[in-house]
C-alpha cells in the first residue's frame, strides 16, 4: 500500500496583496488618515479600508470592482458626515 494523501498535492504559493489603485484618502481634524484601496489578492480583488496600519474593513470580490467601489463610496459619505476631509 502506498502512502497516499489527498493533502500532499502541489502547494500553491500565496501571493502577497498588491495595491492596484487607491480609491480615496481622507484626513480627520486631528490628522489621522484613512485610505480605501483595491488590492489584487490570490482569490480575486479586495477592498481594504485602513487607518494607518490597522485594517478597518475588508471586502472580497471575484467579479468587477463596482461592488467594491460602491462600498468605498458609502464609507466615504459616512466619514464626510463626521467631519473627515477628502485629500
Residue pairs with C-beta under 8 A, 6 or more apart in sequence:
12 42
14 42
15 40
15 41
15 42
17 39
17 40
17 41
17 46
17 48
18 39
18 40
19 37
19 38
19 39
20 37
20 38
20 39
20 40
20 45
21 37
21 38
22 35
22 36
22 37
23 36
23 37
23 38
23 47
23 69
23 72
24 35
24 36
24 72
24 76
24 86
24 87
25 33
25 34
25 35
25 36
25 86
25 87
26 33
26 34
26 35
26 76
26 79
26 80
26 84
26 85
26 86
26 87
27 33
27 84
27 85
27 87
28 34
28 83
28 84
28 85
29 83
32 51
32 52
33 51
33 52
33 87
34 49
34 50
34 51
34 56
34 79
34 84
35 49
35 50
36 47
36 48
36 49
36 72
36 75
36 76
37 47
37 48
37 50
38 45
38 46
38 47
38 48
38 65
38 68
38 69
39 45
39 46
39 47
39 48
40 46
41 60
43 60
43 62
44 60
44 61
44 62
44 63
45 60
45 61
45 62
45 65
45 68
46 58
46 59
46 60
46 61
46 68
47 57
47 58
47 59
47 61
47 68
47 71
47 72
48 55
48 57
48 58
49 55
49 56
49 57
49 58
49 72
49 75
50 56
57 71
57 75
59 67
59 68
59 71
61 67
61 68
76 86
80 86
